[in-house]
Amino acid sequence: MWSYFFIFTALYLVLLYVPGFIACRCLGFRFDLAFCVGPIVGIACYSMLFIGFGAIGFGSSLGVCFFAFFALTLALYAARRHFFGLDDFDGGVSLSSKQFIRIGLAYVAIALVLFFVLLYRRFQDPSFMIQGFDTLFHVNLVRSFFDSQNFSSLTASLYQCGLSPLSQSSGGFYPAAWHGLCALALSINPEELNVAANALNYVFASVVFPSGVFLLLTQLFKKNEGLSCYLTGAFICPCLYAFPWAMLLRGEQFPQFSSFSLLPLVVSVIIMAIDAKDRRSRLAFSIVSLFGCLSLVLLQTSSIFAAYVFAAAYLLHYIYDRNRVNNRQFAIGLVCVVMVALSLFWIICCNVPFLRSVVEFEWPSTTDVYGAAFDTALFSFSSNAPIEPLLAILFLIGLIDIVKNRKEIYLVLPWVFFAISYISSASSDGTLIKHILGGFWYTDPSRLGALVCIAAVPVLCVGANYIVCKLAKLIHWDYVCSLGVGLMLCIAVIMFGFPWLSGVSAASFNSALCADIDRQIGSNDAGIYSAKEKAFVNRVLEEVDDSSVIVNCPDDGSAFMYADDDANILYRRNYADEDNELAESKIIRHDLNNLATDQSVQLVVNKWNIRYVLLLSSPEGEGAFHTYKLDDWAGLQLIDEATEGFRLIDREGDMRLYEIVD
């Protein structure tokens, strides 16, 4: 399976970077920048192709989508000379192409090694999937996409193929770019869905995110002399537990994770568009910025508001910096006016009808104000997360240096916004500020904690750079960059090197990381869909007729059968008592056990070609998802060997397979 993991990884790199690189080169981007921002254009274009093909009823496939993208790049190439000229746009990056490539490769190489060795290799099996409630939806949607060859975000549904218990199986809008990319790669091997999903997350974590952070630092520190500020980011990036590690280990937020990984790249290009010196370069950067915003919307819509916060902070800085030389009072007044306008737009978005359900979602508080403030100060955003005093010290030094010297104050603004959002969401219930600031992220402390970490990276780099420069001056060392790499390497070794030593405190970064991973691996044998249940399912699937429908209780883990085995199960998620659930489905859920005596049940069974009933847990629902209620599934769970009309085919403990007989 590891061979497929690496094949999928290589395929995603080609899909995300090669066509996007060509498109950005056509728009006039410098060679190295074009490659770095390639995923911004790639994800948006693939998503639009998925939507277009879905609208005309044309199936999406790996070859068709890839070559259609190339056709679009050829059209861009034809337009380049007229609209963008032949000069390369450097985006204000002060580094030469050679320096940019070398440092960028350092970011990616460090992340590739760390995430593979400390995370994926530790899983031992690349098909291992953390079984969260939302994970079930994500993997089943990928399977539904692949089976139907319709990857459109406008018609996303778990029932694009096969029998549906819902009246509107055609679906509706859902940000499904991650799912579409995963389904696209399944053309290599349709049976390795979990491996493909893990490989895609690996690419986002170890390539897209670190390269995006590097590009963002080159935009934020254009006036910074020396390379040490850029180099320190390569080691700081993977040292933040809340993102990417904790979000990956949570296992339920793949689209959110991928959009957060893309966020630094999108913000970088938006800054390029704001800072552009001429009309042609501004047009090119603005086009790619729009692609970036579209990519965020179609990966996970809420991430566009995170980009809005970062872009707003830089825009305020840009307005003040351009006007303060001529009239400082005017510059301050203009900044205040723009800030009010930006805030009003934010409030308007909070009240837009189609976003209101997200903004008003109430995530329960997890601590009090002091606990949330402590978590924020020490970068510990969950009960399983370690405290990170080294990063806290670096952040404090960077914050003091920024405030004391009044340089790049705007760097702190996104962190302040997300820190307040996290504290209000983690420590309060039902408050207005909780929903206004954190509502776009479901007031979820873990998502807001991830954004706090992303926003803290520039300040952490300032702090690390300050220490490096002071040490270099103290020891009269001219090689500041080498000293910076050495210092950050020491910090990384302290944080990542300890799990192989004995007697380490459980509060250390890597002890927490390893404990979290071990807990998830352990759940494979005792989780919702355990290894024992998988073995039972594999055995009974050999005995069933593929054309007949299997009725199941999705909350007992059997819904994973669709993603893992492409099994013909009726319930791919718990849709009990949904507004659009068919009456026939309710009859099956409540009265299937009365098959022998109830004519309405018999009619549904014959109409839907139902022949088997699969149950993986006891009627009490031990080991099932939190949405399980016996009353919702009494028609299935009350079936036993004595129930007339059913024959027991196989049984192991609470796991049972029945066949419907005349």
Secondary structure, DSSP 8 states (H G I E B T S, - for coil): -HHHHHHHHHHHHHHHHHHHHHHHHHTTB-HHHHHHTHHHHHHHHHHHHHHHHHHHT----HHHHHHHHHHHHHHHHHHHHHHT-SS-B-TT--S-HHHHHHHHHHHHHHHHHHHIIIIITTTSSTT-----HHHHHHHHHHHHHHHHT---GGGB-TTSSS--SBS-TT-B----HHHHHHHHHTTS-TT-HHHHHHHHHHHIIIIIHHHHHHHHHHHHTTT--SSHHHHHHHHHGGG-IIIIIIHHHH-S-HHHHHHHHHHHHHHHHHHHHHH-SSHHHHHHHHHHHHHHHHHHHHH-TTHHHHHHHHHHHHHHHHHHHHHTTT-HHHHHHHHHHHHHHHHHHHHHHHT-HHHHHHHT------S-HHHHHHHHHTT--STT----HHHHHHHHHHHHHHHHHT--GGGTHHHHHHHHHHHHHHH-SS-HHHHHHHGGGTT-HHHHHHHHHHHHHHHHHHHHHHHHHHHHHHTT-S-HHHHHHHHHHHHHHHHHSGGGSSS--TTSHHHHHHHHHHHHHHHHHHSTT-HHHHHHHHHHHTTS-TTSEEEE-GGGTTTHHHHHH---BS-SS--TT-TTB-HHHHHHHHHGGGTTT-HHHHHHHHHTTEEEEEE-S-TT-TT--TT--GGGGHHHHT--TTSTTEEEEEEETTEEEEEE--
